[in-house]
Amino acid sequence: MMEEHVNNDKLRSYDAVLDAKYGHPGSPERIRFEEEAYSFYFGQALRDTRKEAKVTQLELARRVGTSKSYISKVEHGNILPSIGAYCRLLNALGRDIEIVKFSRT
């Protein structure tokens, strides 16, 4: 028999959760959290793209003129490269960045 989980906490918006844990948008803590989140996200996206292209970290590093350790640091979210560097990495994998407009409601 499957056990049912009951959550008696009130539902909150994700923004409210972030505000409580990391401070309001623009606060130093929130900015630091967002930068770490971007580093992680872009690193994972790069790793997935590189693996899909069947390219090693070493080969990607050679293609863009950097080191394997730099690629590893980017993929693990330890470094957030500039947009130019990120575009060079993606271009070396035969990919581009597409800017898509969306509205927040």
C-alpha positions as a printed NumPy array, in Angstrom:
array([[  0.   ,   0.   ,   0.   ],
       [  1.37 ,   3.43 ,  -0.965],
       [  1.856,   5.875,   1.87 ],
       [  0.306,   9.278,   1.336],
       [  2.335,  12.394,   2.166],
       [  0.396,  15.339,   3.51 ],
       [  1.972,  18.775,   3.424],
       [  0.396,  21.022,   6.014],
       [  2.597,  23.972,   5.086],
       [  1.   ,  26.794,   3.201],
       [  1.99 ,  27.025,  -0.422],
       [  4.296,  29.911,  -1.235],
       [  5.552,  31.297,  -4.485],
       [  9.061,  30.398,  -5.526],
       [ 10.019,  34.072,  -5.269],
       [  8.855,  34.1  ,  -1.638],
       [ 11.011,  31.041,  -0.926],
       [ 14.036,  32.707,  -2.541],
       [ 13.34 ,  35.949,  -0.664],
       [ 13.253,  34.093,   2.65 ],
       [ 16.395,  32.078,   1.991],
       [ 18.574,  34.485,  -0.023],
       [ 17.092,  37.956,   0.484],
       [ 15.199,  40.198,  -1.878],
       [ 16.267,  40.711,  -5.51 ],
       [ 19.315,  42.952,  -5.642],
       [ 20.608,  41.987,  -2.201],
       [ 24.203,  40.706,  -2.122],
       [ 23.064,  37.251,  -0.967],
       [ 20.475,  36.974,  -3.746],
       [ 22.944,  38.147,  -6.391],
       [ 25.485,  35.568,  -5.211],
       [ 22.837,  32.815,  -5.308],
       [ 21.714,  33.803,  -8.811],
       [ 25.305,  33.856, -10.101],
       [ 25.909,  30.383,  -8.672],
       [ 22.661,  29.15 , -10.23 ],
       [ 23.64 ,  30.583, -13.631],
       [ 27.089,  29.003, -13.371],
       [ 25.548,  25.619, -12.613],
       [ 22.903,  25.872, -15.339],
       [ 25.271,  27.015, -18.09 ],
       [ 27.865,  24.452, -17.04 ],
       [ 25.343,  21.633, -17.249],
       [ 24.101,  22.889, -20.615],
       [ 27.662,  22.997, -21.955],
       [ 28.426,  19.507, -20.652],
       [ 25.24 ,  18.079, -22.187],
       [ 25.949,  19.788, -25.52 ],
       [ 29.558,  18.571, -25.539],
       [ 28.533,  14.997, -24.78 ],
       [ 25.79 ,  15.109, -27.406],
       [ 28.426,  16.222, -29.922],
       [ 30.664,  13.328, -28.728],
       [ 33.551,  15.696, -28.002],
       [ 35.91 ,  15.281, -25.049],
       [ 36.803,  18.12 , -22.719],
       [ 40.345,  17.989, -24.078],
       [ 39.182,  18.261, -27.693],
       [ 36.86 ,  21.17 , -26.864],
       [ 39.717,  22.907, -25.052],
       [ 41.944,  22.475, -28.107],
       [ 39.243,  23.859, -30.404],
       [ 38.914,  27.082, -28.419],
       [ 42.522,  27.437, -27.279],
       [ 42.09 ,  26.837, -23.567],
       [ 42.813,  24.053, -21.088],
       [ 40.877,  20.914, -20.205],
       [ 40.765,  22.104, -16.584],
       [ 39.033,  25.328, -17.684],
       [ 36.364,  23.308, -19.516],
       [ 35.921,  21.116, -16.443],
       [ 35.549,  24.144, -14.164],
       [ 32.922,  25.653, -16.473],
       [ 31.002,  22.37 , -16.668],
       [ 31.04 ,  21.974, -12.883],
       [ 29.757,  25.515, -12.361],
       [ 32.97 ,  26.77 , -10.754],
       [ 33.456,  29.41 , -13.459],
       [ 30.841,  31.453, -15.311],
       [ 32.475,  32.418, -18.596],
       [ 31.747,  35.697, -20.333],
       [ 29.053,  35.562, -22.991],
       [ 31.769,  35.794, -25.643],
       [ 33.674,  32.84 , -24.203],
       [ 30.474,  30.819, -23.863],
       [ 29.576,  31.545, -27.492],
       [ 33.051,  30.399, -28.597],
       [ 32.591,  27.155, -26.65 ],
       [ 29.196,  26.524, -28.218],
       [ 30.401,  27.478, -31.704],
       [ 33.246,  24.973, -31.337],
       [ 30.526,  22.358, -30.761],
       [ 28.535,  23.505, -33.794],
       [ 25.876,  25.298, -31.729],
       [ 24.624,  28.868, -31.39 ],
       [ 22.784,  30.788, -28.709],
       [ 19.27 ,  31.839, -29.596],
       [ 17.705,  34.824, -27.864],
       [ 14.002,  34.276, -27.256],
       [ 11.699,  36.987, -25.974],
       [  9.218,  36.002, -23.298],
       [  6.957,  37.948, -21.024],
       [  6.701,  37.525, -17.304],
       [  3.181,  37.594, -16.063]])
